[in-house]
Amino acid sequence: MRVNEETMIAIPADPNDPEDFDVSVAGLKRGLMGREIRRLRNRLGMSQQEFAEAYGIPASNIRQYEIGRHMPPPTVRAYLKVISAEPETVRQALTAKAAKTFDIRDVEAA
């Protein structure tokens, strides 16, 4: 039986704080992922808009990920790992792609 992380409470609300609320396991995971994305972007010295333009991820998506509203899909999470490991290589590849059609021989020559 699979557990529903949206309904499983990771952090219960403070009963003495009327503005506090429960945080689900899924919500906690989204928040932690958002923090990772924000730290990556800050490490690169970029605003959300600059990061979006440099790496081809819509700025609205970056905002939603960073506030923990949405979890990036697996392909975006994988792409973010690549950006984290090799930010300049990714930027160069995207710049080369914009300048001309991608050619696998360019990768093999490097």
SULSULQUI-V487908 format. One record per backbone hydrogen bond with DSSP energy under -1.0 kcal/mol. NH is the residue of the N-H (numbers start at 1). CO is the residue of the C=O. If there is no record, write none. Layout:
nh: [NH | NH]
co: [CO | CO]
//
This chain:
nh: [8 | 10 | 11 | 17 | 20 | 23 | 25 | 26 | 28 | 29 | 30 | 31 | 32 | 33 | 34 | 35 | 36 | 37 | 38 | 39 | 40 | 41 | 42 | 43 | 44 | 45 | 46 | 51 | 52 | 53 | 54 | 55 | 56 | 62 | 63 | 64 | 65 | 66 | 67 | 68 | 69 | 70 | 77 | 78 | 79 | 80 | 81 | 82 | 83 | 84 | 85 | 86 | 90 | 91 | 92 | 93 | 94 | 95 | 96 | 97 | 98 | 99 | 100 | 106 | 108 | 109]
co: [4 | 23 | 23 | 14 | 17 | 11 | 8 | 5 | 24 | 25 | 26 | 27 | 28 | 29 | 30 | 31 | 32 | 33 | 34 | 35 | 36 | 37 | 38 | 39 | 40 | 42 | 41 | 47 | 48 | 49 | 50 | 51 | 52 | 58 | 59 | 60 | 61 | 62 | 63 | 65 | 64 | 64 | 73 | 74 | 75 | 76 | 77 | 78 | 79 | 80 | 81 | 82 | 86 | 87 | 88 | 89 | 90 | 91 | 92 | 93 | 94 | 95 | 96 | 103 | 104 | 105]
//
